């Protein structure tokens, strides 16, 4: 049932994942998972605003446990700050429907699922993380390989593979940067762990970029930059205390240094000048990749029609096509594999490289060679006015749309 419902969500435009663990805060050893989300669904609208939904699937026709599950879902929605929660059962009782309406919870029975499936019969039954055979095998093998890779923190790998879908953009970028540093220390990762973790890292960058692109209507780019820099350096986008305190500490150090230096000179010592490192500059220096990342965010906002489906494109590319499956070639997915999708995906890949390093992105370089079915012919240059005749050729789906120039 879980896969069937997730397939419906994907068919209707949502990025979906199955069985996402929910970590427990301050948990004892061995009890770090609170529960899991049967289906996590991410909808991206035409203005790149993301809404997150949880769908809980329960078997059994009786009413036993139905009210408890609905009440539990109401609390679960609040815990994870979800926009929507849905209960899927074989049969939903009138009592359950009434309670769900009061709590603004969606309920769906198996008959409804079956009816909706008829409209999406052409969609493959299994693909990528919806129990695609190659993805299942690669993820399972990666879990085993990570046990022999002490340089890759368990919590970091778990975040990229699951928790990231619930995280904000700064947390996603920080995790990808940390993963790049971990890979640099660990050395070359074995396959399929290298490809799987690289794929999850690319998904994280896309999710971060789409979230920030969706904020540009309300938040000016310079404000977004300031908040991101603050979040990535002092750990809190809203903090207004740490940097002023560091500035005062720098001033105090300079004062003590000047007074000490003056005392030595007055006592007859030769003057010696040396620069004391600035605490503020050491901590608050913006990441080197921030300009490229923000250019990527602007690129997404300029083309929301394509960017809104980019999570689905990346999911099928990284966890179906690059792992050797063929479901991504289905006609039902052709709208996700156009020249412009590939161009944005390549820009995201370059952004990932600037944050995490070339060693992380190397398993994904085969994206350049994938034949996106919409790659033949020409597409409009969206940066030209409507009366401008310019079109650019995009053989193989790269070219002008694959860079930020």
Buried (B, 14 or more C-beta within 10 A) or exposed (E): BBBBBBBBBBBEBBBBBBEBBBBEEEEEEEEBEEEEBBBBBBBBEEEBBBEBBBBBBBEEEEBEEBBEBBEBBBEBBEEBEBBBBBBBBBEBBEEBBEBBEEBEBBBBBBEEBEEBBEEEEEBBEBBBBBBBBBBBBBBEBBBEBBEEBEEBBEEBBBBBBBBBBBBBBBBBBBBBBBBBEBBEEEEEBEBBBBBBBBBBBBBBBBBBBBBBBBBBEEBEBEEBBBBBBBBBBBEEBEEEEBBEEBBEEBEEBEEEBEEEBEEEEEEEEEEEEEEEEBBBEEEBEBBEBBEBBBEBBBBBBEBBEBBBBBBBBBBBBBBBBBBEBEBBBBEBBEBBBBBBBBBBBBBBBBBBBBBBBEBBBBBBEEBBEBEBBBBEEEBEBEEEEEEEEEEEEBEBBBBBBBEEE
